[in-house]
Amino acid sequence: MKKNTRRYFSRSRRGGGSLLIKIIGLLALVGLVFVGAGYLYARFLEDGSGGVPLWGRSLNPEEALSLVAQAEDALNKGDPAGAEQILMPLRGNTHPEYGPRVAVLLAEISLQRGTPDQAVVLLENALNQFQLHQAYPELLAHYGQVLETVGRTDRALEVYEELRQRGAGDARAIALTGLARARERAGDTWGALQLYQEAVNTASWGSKSWLAAAEPLGKLNVAAVFSPVDTPKTRWYTVERGDTLIKIGIKLNVPLGMLTRANSLPEDAVLRPGQRLRYIPKDFRIVIERSTCRLYLMDSQGLFKYYRVGLGMPGHETTLGRYTIGNKQKDPVWHKPGVGPIPAGDPANELGTRWMPLVPVEPGLPTDLGIHGTIAPDSIGKYSSHGCARMLKEDVEELYDLVVRSTPVEIVETYQPGLDGLVPLSPEPSGENGAAPSDASPADKGVGSGAV
């Protein structure tokens, strides 16, 4: 018995150093746990809940939706890692009020981090969880987009077609845009254009899905008008004796620039009787939205194209109201107040290469506003002018060749489709680019003598 006891104590004494090491290690591990808990507490405790971290308690819908909004903001700022951290307390949540949005955001995070296959799995799980939820079409639309991203095009088109037939609103718009991209890849640009147009008219105006369709719609619309390739909207004019491009433009109410671009002709081209010229008749109107610094070019189908513009700075706000395009001018001279005329091409000429004056059709509106180019491209999308609408050089030159004199313009704070109040005005006899011969030239009126 003594022998066994000695052996036991003998072993204990020999292992004393090892026991001490184990105790120290255990204490270090406990310390790390406390440090980690403190970090997580500081990282996720954002709502002043009195000491309970978000990941350790049940969130109410208001708190969850606040986290979703924060994650969306982080994603919009290009911070997918930050968005993922914010959404950690909501990961795998099946709450019907915010669960679908969380799934979409996590899928977008995976896309931005370069793991699209993970996005597919996330959305497939969400589709199974929320089959009967009202957000199911939105989930399905995003699923189609991700399938397209990973190259599973056939399956993506099946999803888009299902949404086209049964969906509505932004989800259907996403599907229509996906189908339009497929048409465009296949070389059917006219079919793609029609689908983009339908998507724009279906989506919520100005939404992310609207923008995704509006960008390619504008490019294809302009290409259809300026390209020498025929479309279902193409019309033909047969040149008569004595015709010039300017006279034909007056007769057809078509800008000179549209005729020259569509027929690959110089402005001073000599025409021959019997020559056929292609054109696409358009009855445009313009809406300038002050709250977003956007210019919408509209036709009978709805949006034709939108452009980013620079508008009036505080104290020189662009005046709301109804106008028409006046006598247009290429390479305008700027009559700068207190300085005098600044010629075209001068680096100080803030009008750029094009000037389209805005003629008021309501009392009390300023008479010195216009749409023009700029020598400060960084000012586009900002409130930096003295009231005029500034455009990038390529944009203002394109718009100049699309619209005629007397084109209606309305400047609004926020545009609401169908409620803009625009009534197309009857076209007047016009000169070059639709300018009435009896009107004074822009130089005579002192182009840009006021706001720019």
GUPAFI-64340 format. One line per field, with one value per residue (C-alpha): residue number from 1; residue in one letter; y, z negated, x negated. Coordinates in pm, 1 decimal. Each point is the difference from the previous one (the first is absolute). Layout:
BEGIN
pami = NUM/...
pavex = a/...
py = Y/...
pz = Z/...
px = X/...
//
This chain:
BEGIN
pami = 1/2/3/4/5/6/7/8/9/10/11/12/13/14/15/16/17/18/19/20/21/22/23/24/25/26/27/28/29/30/31/32/33/34/35/36/37/38/39/40/41/42/43/44/45/46/47/48/49/50/51/52/53/54/55/56/57/58/59/60/61/62/63/64/65/66/67/68/69/70/71/72/73/74/75/76/77/78/79/80/81/82/83/84/85/86/87/88/89/90/91/92/93/94/95/96/97/98/99/100/101/102/103/104/105/106/107/108/109/110/111/112/113/114/115/116/117/118/119/120/121/122/123/124/125/126/127/128/129/130/131/132/133/134/135/136/137/138/139/140/141/142/143/144/145/146/147/148/149/150/151/152/153/154/155/156/157/158/159/160/161/162/163/164/165/166/167/168/169/170/171/172/173/174/175/176/177/178/179/180/181/182/183/184/185/186/187/188/189/190/191/192/193/194/195/196/197/198/199/200/201/202/203/204/205/206/207/208/209/210/211/212/213/214/215/216/217/218/219/220/221/222/223/224/225/226/227/228/229/230/231/232/233/234/235/236/237/238/239/240/241/242/243/244/245/246/247/248/249/250/251/252/253/254/255/256/257/258/259/260/261/262/263/264/265/266/267/268/269/270/271/272/273/274/275/276/277/278/279/280/281/282/283/284/285/286/287/288/289/290/291/292/293/294/295/296/297/298/299/300/301/302/303/304/305/306/307/308/309/310/311/312/313/314/315/316/317/318/319/320/321/322/323/324/325/326/327/328/329/330/331/332/333/334/335/336/337/338/339/340/341/342/343/344/345/346/347/348/349/350/351/352/353/354/355/356/357/358/359/360/361/362/363/364/365/366/367/368/369/370/371/372/373/374/375/376/377/378/379/380/381/382/383/384/385/386/387/388/389/390/391/392/393/394/395/396/397/398/399/400/401/402/403/404/405/406/407/408/409/410/411/412/413/414/415/416/417/418/419/420/421/422/423/424/425/426/427/428/429/430/431/432/433/434/435/436/437/438/439/440/441/442/443/444/445/446/447/448/449/450/451/452
pavex = m/k/k/n/t/r/r/y/f/s/r/s/r/r/g/g/g/s/l/l/i/k/i/i/g/l/l/a/l/v/g/l/v/f/v/g/a/g/y/l/y/a/r/f/l/e/d/g/s/g/g/v/p/l/w/g/r/s/l/n/p/e/e/a/l/s/l/v/a/q/a/e/d/a/l/n/k/g/d/p/a/g/a/e/q/i/l/m/p/l/r/g/n/t/h/p/e/y/g/p/r/v/a/v/l/l/a/e/i/s/l/q/r/g/t/p/d/q/a/v/v/l/l/e/n/a/l/n/q/f/q/l/h/q/a/y/p/e/l/l/a/h/y/g/q/v/l/e/t/v/g/r/t/d/r/a/l/e/v/y/e/e/l/r/q/r/g/a/g/d/a/r/a/i/a/l/t/g/l/a/r/a/r/e/r/a/g/d/t/w/g/a/l/q/l/y/q/e/a/v/n/t/a/s/w/g/s/k/s/w/l/a/a/a/e/p/l/g/k/l/n/v/a/a/v/f/s/p/v/d/t/p/k/t/r/w/y/t/v/e/r/g/d/t/l/i/k/i/g/i/k/l/n/v/p/l/g/m/l/t/r/a/n/s/l/p/e/d/a/v/l/r/p/g/q/r/l/r/y/i/p/k/d/f/r/i/v/i/e/r/s/t/c/r/l/y/l/m/d/s/q/g/l/f/k/y/y/r/v/g/l/g/m/p/g/h/e/t/t/l/g/r/y/t/i/g/n/k/q/k/d/p/v/w/h/k/p/g/v/g/p/i/p/a/g/d/p/a/n/e/l/g/t/r/w/m/p/l/v/p/v/e/p/g/l/p/t/d/l/g/i/h/g/t/i/a/p/d/s/i/g/k/y/s/s/h/g/c/a/r/m/l/k/e/d/v/e/e/l/y/d/l/v/v/r/s/t/p/v/e/i/v/e/t/y/q/p/g/l/d/g/l/v/p/l/s/p/e/p/s/g/e/n/g/a/a/p/s/d/a/s/p/a/d/k/g/v/g/s/g/a/v
py = 0.0/235.4/-83.7/92.9/323.0/95.5/-73.1/226.1/293.3/-63.9/37.0/316.3/160.3/-86.9/154.8/320.9/213.6/-128.7/80.3/355.8/45.6/-131.0/244.4/293.8/-106.8/-25.6/349.3/134.9/-164.8/153.2/338.3/-36.9/-88.7/315.3/214.2/-152.7/49.1/361.8/54.7/-158.4/195.4/326.3/-106.7/-94.9/198.9/292.7/63.1/87.7/-303.3/5.8/-260.4/-275.5/-45.7/-26.0/-348.9/-125.4/97.8/2.5/308.5/172.1/82.8/367.9/-78.9/-256.1/236.5/263.0/-245.0/-81.9/370.3/38.4/-299.1/139.5/329.9/-178.0/-194.7/315.7/145.8/-301.0/-161.4/-362.3/-107.3/265.4/-94.1/-365.2/85.1/207.6/-285.7/-264.3/6.5/-57.1/-275.6/-293.0/188.7/-106.1/292.8/89.5/375.8/22.1/-353.0/31.2/332.3/-149.6/-287.3/238.9/212.1/-300.7/-117.7/345.2/-8.0/-334.7/144.7/301.4/-225.1/-214.2/-312.5/-17.5/-373.6/77.3/259.3/-269.8/-225.3/284.5/90.4/-361.4/-44.4/322.2/-107.8/-319.8/187.5/271.2/-183.3/148.4/344.4/313.8/61.3/-327.7/171.3/237.7/-292.8/-181.8/304.8/27.6/-374.5/39.3/277.5/-212.3/-298.8/226.8/118.9/-354.2/-93.4/-213.5/199.2/-253.2/-37.0/378.2/51.6/-249.9/198.1/330.3/-136.6/-124.4/344.7/167.7/-203.2/4.9/277.0/370.7/321.2/5.1/-380.2/-19.4/292.5/-189.2/-298.6/211.0/159.1/-343.6/-115.3/320.6/-69.0/-345.6/150.5/252.3/-272.6/-186.7/307.6/82.8/364.4/104.3/-281.2/93.8/363.7/-92.4/-209.6/275.5/244.7/-233.7/-43.6/376.3/42.6/-286.5/90.3/258.6/327.1/67.4/-334.5/-222.4/-227.1/306.8/125.7/-344.2/16.3/375.3/6.5/-252.2/126.4/347.3/-133.0/-217.9/274.4/247.7/-261.0/-75.6/367.7/80.6/-329.1/-60.6/-342.1/-25.9/-60.6/-49.5/373.1/116.3/238.4/112.0/338.6/36.7/311.5/250.2/262.9/293.9/-195.2/50.5/-178.7/310.7/27.6/-369.7/34.7/284.8/-200.2/-314.0/178.5/-199.7/144.4/46.4/-208.4/-293.3/5.4/26.3/-276.5/-240.4/41.8/41.3/342.0/326.7/301.0/169.1/-309.5/67.4/-214.2/-139.1/-40.1/-350.8/-61.3/-174.9/108.0/-203.9/152.3/-100.4/255.9/95.6/222.1/53.4/181.4/61.8/-23.4/128.1/-142.4/234.1/-243.6/-251.3/219.4/-202.9/96.3/-237.6/-1.6/-137.8/-117.1/-166.8/-327.2/159.2/41.3/26.3/72.8/169.7/217.1/123.7/379.3/269.4/244.4/323.2/40.6/120.6/357.4/-54.2/-295.4/-110.2/149.4/-245.2/51.3/-56.7/110.8/-85.3/-36.6/322.7/69.4/-246.1/83.0/-193.2/131.4/292.8/324.6/56.9/354.0/-11.2/267.0/272.5/-145.3/-6.3/-258.6/-310.4/-180.9/-365.5/-227.7/237.8/-197.9/258.6/-48.1/-193.0/-78.5/-264.3/-100.9/27.8/243.1/-65.3/290.7/-63.3/231.8/39.0/-85.5/108.9/348.9/87.0/-247.9/107.3/62.9/-72.1/-376.1/-263.5/-346.9/7.2/-177.1/59.3/46.5/-160.4/-362.8/-68.1/233.0/-237.4/-153.5/286.5/330.8/225.5/223.4/337.2/-158.3/-157.9/-373.0/-108.2/-316.8/-194.4/89.5/-326.9/11.3/356.8/-53.3/-311.9/171.3/297.0/-234.2/-167.6/289.1/287.2/352.3/22.1/-332.3/25.6/7.0/-22.5/43.3/-179.0/-79.5/-368.0/-159.8/-214.6/-184.0/91.8/304.9/236.3/217.7/34.7/73.4/-28.7/334.5/36.1/20.1/340.0/74.3/-51.1/74.8/-198.3/-267.1/122.4/364.9/253.5/217.8/312.3/-57.2/186.2/-210.2/-101.4/241.5/284.5/-93.7/-16.2/-372.1/-89.7/362.1/-111.6/-342.6/-272.0
pz = 0.0/-92.6/318.7/210.2/-191.2/53.8/366.4/28.6/-177.1/182.8/335.1/-123.3/-92.0/336.7/186.7/-206.1/270.2/264.8/-218.5/-48.2/376.3/48.6/-256.7/165.6/341.7/-133.2/-148.0/330.6/187.0/-237.9/54.8/376.0/-31.5/-201.4/247.8/294.0/-168.9/-69.3/365.2/125.5/-253.8/125.6/362.8/-3.5/-282.2/205.1/-143.1/-367.5/-125.2/-344.4/40.4/211.4/331.9/310.6/84.2/-345.5/-10.9/210.1/220.0/57.1/362.2/-40.9/-114.7/275.3/269.7/-130.4/42.4/351.7/87.7/-140.7/202.5/317.2/-59.5/-52.0/323.2/193.0/-129.0/124.4/-339.9/25.3/-302.5/-215.9/130.0/-82.7/-356.7/-47.0/123.7/-221.9/-262.7/276.8/193.7/62.2/-136.2/146.6/-127.1/285.5/-48.1/62.6/70.9/381.1/1.2/-209.7/247.6/295.5/-176.8/-94.6/360.9/119.8/-252.6/142.7/351.9/-99.9/-176.2/310.2/-121.8/226.6/-59.6/-366.3/106.6/198.2/-307.2/-223.1/235.3/58.9/-375.9/-25.6/281.3/-187.6/-326.5/145.8/269.1/-116.3/-87.6/195.5/46.3/192.0/345.5/-108.0/-125.5/327.1/200.3/-189.2/37.9/376.8/-2.7/-197.4/229.5/293.5/-178.7/-53.6/362.5/-52.9/271.6/104.0/-353.8/-48.5/309.5/-131.7/-322.9/187.9/227.2/-299.4/-158.0/327.8/11.4/-368.3/-169.3/-48.9/-88.8/-52.7/-1.6/345.1/115.0/-106.1/202.2/306.4/-18.8/-19.1/304.7/181.4/-67.5/151.1/311.4/27.5/-25.6/277.5/226.4/-21.4/-102.8/92.5/-208.1/-286.4/25.7/-33.8/-309.4/-160.4/67.2/-163.3/-298.0/-48.1/18.5/-248.0/-264.4/-273.2/149.0/-104.5/-179.7/38.5/240.1/195.7/37.1/112.8/291.5/69.2/73.3/286.9/121.2/58.8/188.5/228.7/58.7/109.1/216.6/171.8/84.1/113.1/161.0/376.0/-83.2/59.2/-285.6/-4.2/-79.3/294.1/248.5/337.1/171.5/373.6/85.9/230.5/221.9/-206.5/-325.3/-256.1/-329.6/-184.4/211.1/-46.8/-374.6/-5.8/206.9/-214.2/-332.7/-35.9/-126.4/252.4/-219.4/6.8/381.3/39.4/-251.8/127.5/361.2/-51.1/167.4/-70.1/-87.9/333.9/208.3/350.0/56.2/327.1/95.9/-69.0/-273.4/-299.7/-355.7/-303.7/-321.6/-303.0/-89.6/-365.9/-215.1/-296.2/-325.0/-277.6/-376.4/-227.0/-351.6/-247.4/-293.9/190.2/252.9/286.9/339.4/145.0/375.8/54.3/306.0/57.9/-144.5/-325.0/-82.9/303.9/-190.2/-320.2/-55.7/-309.0/-19.5/-224.6/-140.1/-196.0/-322.3/-324.8/53.1/376.9/10.9/340.3/24.7/17.3/277.2/365.0/289.2/361.3/184.4/182.3/281.7/-35.3/70.4/58.9/-147.4/-174.9/-105.0/-373.5/-98.8/-353.6/-224.9/-76.6/236.1/349.2/277.1/-44.4/332.6/65.7/-84.5/-261.5/-318.1/-195.0/205.6/-242.7/264.8/167.3/354.4/-1.4/-121.6/-14.8/-163.2/-215.0/100.3/-278.2/79.4/-343.9/-152.1/-250.6/117.9/76.2/361.9/-27.9/-66.6/245.0/53.1/96.0/-19.6/-259.9/-47.4/-345.9/50.1/-373.1/-64.6/171.3/-251.6/-242.8/-84.5/134.3/273.2/-18.5/108.6/339.6/68.9/83.1/193.4/97.7/346.7/164.5/-167.5/92.0/359.7/19.2/-148.6/234.4/298.9/-137.2/-86.5/204.2/-93.0/-194.1/-176.1/-331.3/-317.1/-356.3/-304.2/-304.1/-348.6/20.0/315.1/-23.8/325.4/139.0/-225.0/165.9/155.7/330.4/302.2/331.2/173.9/368.9/201.8/153.1/337.4/-63.2/129.7/-52.5/-261.0/-34.9/-70.2/133.5/263.7/-143.7/-345.0/-97.4/-15.9/-343.9/42.8/55.4/-323.8/-194.5/-50.6/-359.1/-109.2/-327.0/-161.2/107.7
px = 0.0/-281.6/-173.2/302.6/46.4/-360.4/34.7/305.6/-165.6/-320.4/180.3/174.9/-327.5/-153.0/300.9/12.3/-160.5/241.4/300.2/-119.8/-33.1/352.6/135.9/-178.2/131.2/353.2/-21.2/-132.8/288.0/252.7/-161.6/25.0/366.4/65.0/-196.6/187.2/332.4/-86.8/-89.9/318.8/199.2/-151.2/36.3/363.8/152.8/129.0/342.1/-66.0/189.4/-156.0/-271.4/152.6/-186.8/215.6/-120.4/94.3/364.5/312.1/31.8/328.6/91.9/-82.5/-354.8/-44.4/120.8/-239.6/-288.1/120.2/-0.3/-352.5/-119.2/156.2/-176.2/-333.2/48.5/83.9/-326.2/-194.3/-60.3/120.4/-205.2/163.1/343.5/-63.5/-100.6/314.5/218.1/-163.2/278.5/257.9/-173.6/233.4/299.0/333.7/204.3/239.2/-36.7/-373.8/-128.2/28.0/-184.4/-278.5/-33.9/-22.2/-261.8/-211.6/15.3/-109.8/-285.3/-112.0/7.6/-205.9/-252.0/-39.6/182.1/307.7/50.8/59.9/257.6/182.7/19.5/118.5/281.5/102.3/34.0/199.8/231.7/74.1/60.7/224.7/197.5/329.8/-134.3/85.2/-373.1/-39.1/5.9/-277.6/-208.6/64.4/-107.3/-329.4/-47.9/31.1/-260.6/-245.0/55.3/-79.4/-314.4/-131.4/70.1/310.0/174.1/262.3/130.5/-13.2/214.5/253.7/23.3/30.4/270.9/197.6/-18.3/89.2/320.9/92.8/-198.2/64.2/-179.9/-375.7/-32.5/155.6/-215.9/-314.2/118.0/79.4/-343.9/-161.4/196.3/-100.5/-367.6/42.1/162.7/-280.8/-265.4/179.2/-14.4/371.4/-44.6/353.3/150.2/-232.6/106.7/366.9/-70.1/-209.7/283.9/249.8/-232.8/-32.6/376.5/50.2/-258.5/40.7/-124.4/-359.0/-44.1/-305.4/186.4/118.4/-357.2/-118.2/244.3/-16.1/-374.7/2.7/338.5/-141.3/-302.1/209.6/257.9/-265.7/-170.2/331.8/58.6/-354.7/-96.9/33.1/146.2/374.9/243.3/378.6/25.8/-210.4/159.6/-133.6/2.6/-62.4/-201.0/168.5/-158.9/-127.6/-3.7/-273.5/-45.1/117.3/316.1/73.1/-50.6/254.6/247.3/-30.7/-57.4/-320.0/-332.6/-277.1/-231.0/239.6/9.8/-376.7/-75.7/264.8/-108.8/-377.3/3.9/-184.4/214.2/-80.6/77.1/132.0/308.6/127.9/367.9/122.0/-253.8/157.2/-70.2/89.7/135.7/204.1/268.9/-2.8/217.0/-231.4/52.6/-249.3/39.4/-277.1/22.3/-163.8/-14.2/-215.3/-186.2/143.7/138.1/259.3/53.0/350.1/192.4/335.4/-131.1/-116.5/-366.9/-227.8/-320.4/-108.8/-306.2/-181.2/-18.9/-138.1/256.9/19.7/-195.3/163.3/109.3/14.1/239.3/122.7/349.7/287.9/253.9/86.9/-219.7/-73.0/-328.6/-83.5/-243.2/-286.8/-362.7/-319.1/-325.3/170.6/-160.5/52.0/89.2/-134.2/152.9/-250.6/-259.5/147.0/-3.5/-216.4/-43.4/70.9/-289.2/-138.5/-84.9/199.2/319.2/221.1/264.4/-212.3/90.1/381.2/266.5/375.3/186.6/307.0/283.8/261.9/361.5/121.8/-17.7/-269.1/-262.3/-360.4/-92.7/-372.8/3.9/-113.5/-138.5/-366.4/-334.0/-266.3/-372.3/30.5/110.7/-42.5/294.8/245.7/236.8/-57.6/162.4/-272.2/144.3/175.0/327.8/-63.3/-12.7/-354.2/-79.4/-308.3/-130.8/102.8/341.7/89.1/-110.0/213.8/305.0/-52.3/26.5/314.1/232.0/142.0/92.5/328.8/-62.2/192.5/-209.7/123.6/-221.9/140.9/-123.3/95.8/133.7/311.6/71.1/340.8/32.6/-247.6/269.4/-181.0/212.3/-188.2/-9.1/79.9/-323.8/-64.5/-158.9/-364.2/-344.2/-319.1/63.4/355.4/-83.6/250.1/-170.2/161.4/-156.4/-310.8/-313.3/-134.5/-290.4/247.1/173.5/-324.0/-41.7/-70.9/8.1/157.4/2.7/-241.5
//
